[in-house]
């Protein structure tokens, strides 16, 4: 079982290039290409924030190539990526093909693209079916993810696209293509109000589960903490993944774990994430 982690949280402190280097040195097998700076959304003003980041400009392909070279130089690969969101913003949607292209340039095989939280599986399928021919040309699979909305009155999550087993499988069925798979965010599945669990979703998705976002929470909020630091039952989750024959990467999205570190000591936090990922991978391998 190979391990990976997102690069966005480390890149905030040290940039993407250095983040990939430290992720490799910490012991991860791969890196998850976070592309949020390609088109970052301002939720207050409902628009894209102007950015000088290479991914948002004409040099995006060269930047992706540079990151791929750095990964190769340090002996790790890009296994998957994460496209910008929210996709209900038309400007964000205009960058999704670029995200797929950058995934392919970096060597990734899966691009995670959120569904529109408040659209039906039929409506979201239209977007994914529009993107799939280009993704196939690039040799990239599209993975959609289980989402959530917040119910402020009851202080918990409420329904969003792919949140339940029924909604997630309906999205997969509506597209019905081998190049369209599931990325299960384990933490999202364990938030209060979902009416489901990570284990239930793992079994519902079965062999259509091709990617993971691994992190921990208090079974209420979207904490994105390091596994085994909060309340999720990772023994049961690992067992369920083994039972369905999961053969993807163990990809971490425990970005909040790095929030308390600085550029000077962030290598410590990255190593803690790598050690946690290896522990989970070894637990999976022993079953």
C-alpha positions, 0 to 999 in steps of 0.5 A: 500500500503506497502513501501520499499527501496533499501539498497545499497545506505545506505549500502555504509555508514553503511553496510547492517545490519545497513541499514535494521535497520534504514530503519525499524525505519524510517517507511518502511514496507520492504527492497529491497535486493541490490546484486551489491557487489555480482559481481561488474563490472568494466566498464573500464576494462570490468571485475568483481572487486575482492571483499571480500564482503560476497555475493561474497564468500562462505558465501553468504547464511549465509549472506542472512540469517543474513539480513533476521533475522535482518529484522524480528527482526525489523518488516520488510520483504524483498519484492524484490531484484536486481541482479548484472548487466550488464548481457552481462558479462558472469561472471555476468550471472554466479551469477544470480542463486545465486542472485535468491537463496539469494532472496529466503533465505531473504524472497523476492518474486521477483528478478529484473534481467536486460535484455541485453540492446542491445539484442532482446526480443527473445535473452533475453528470452533465458536467462530468460527461462534458469533461470526460472525453478530454480527461480520457485524452489525457489518460486521467480518470475523474473522481467525484467526492462526497460533500456536505452542507451546514445546517446552522439551525441544528449545528450539523451537516445536512444533505449535499451531493454524494453525501449518502450511499444512495446519492454517491452511487447514483452519481456514479451510475448516471455517468456510467464510465470506467474513467469516472470513479469515487474519491471517498473523503473519510472525514466527510463521511463521519460528520454528525448529520450525514446519516452514514459512516465511512465504513458504510460508504466504503462497502456501498462504493466497492470496486468503484472506490479509486481514491481516498482523502484520509483525515480524522475528526470529532464525528461532528466537524470537518476537522482534517486532523491527523488520523487516530488523534480524534474520534474516527474508528480507523481500525474499522475503516481499514478493515472495510477497505481490505474487505472490498479489495481497495487497491488505490493509494492512502492519500492524506488530506490532514491539512490542519495538522500543519497549521501550527507549524512554521517554515522552519519546523514544518518538516516535523509535521510532515514527518508525523503525517508520513509516519501516520500514513505508514502505520495505516498502510501497514495495518492494512497490509497485515489484514 
